[in-house]
Amino acid sequence: MDIHELWPELAWIEDDDLRAKTTKTWELALERSVLTGEDLQRIPFTLKAGPDLKVSFMAHKRAVVHVAQESALTMIEFFGDDLPIDLDVVIAGAILADVGKLLEYELDENGRSVQGAYGKYVRHPFSGVSLAEECGVPAPVLHIIAAHAAEGDLIKRTTEAYIVHHADFMTFLPFKERLVV
């Protein structure tokens, strides 16, 4: 499966070099993963929401990118120069935030995604940074990958990292902690 087919949102990154490095990171992750692009279209996006979750990894990830982009555009519209935001960094960071999960997850004998041995030691923010850095992704985007999950609560986030962090959690927590009435 072509990366641009998996990630049409790559076209939103205006900087050619950043788009190429973001694409290369996904290609490298798929090359090293037991998962395929087709697997990402069917496996649940998280291991923390229980067995009934039907939302796929790619549905969640693409929603995060869309929410992050729209949030950034709204903030740019209302805050302008008072809160500078690099939209390319937001989009690349959102696309790459969970790329490390491709090394963290394995498939069990029934084809279900589970945390693999590597993932028990190295969570996806760390493996994602490693993959992206190997592909030459710039530090502001590496920061988003590192800071998007709970590990980021221990450091000071950039504006772009806050946007991706909140886009990720607002599309995750309702599945994990929703009140059913």
Helices and strands as residue ranges (DSSP letters): H 3-6, G 8-12, H 16-32, H 37-40, H 57-79, G 80-82, H 87-96, H 101-104, E 105-107, E 113-115, H 117-121, H 124-134, H 139-147, G 150-154, H 159-170, H 173-177
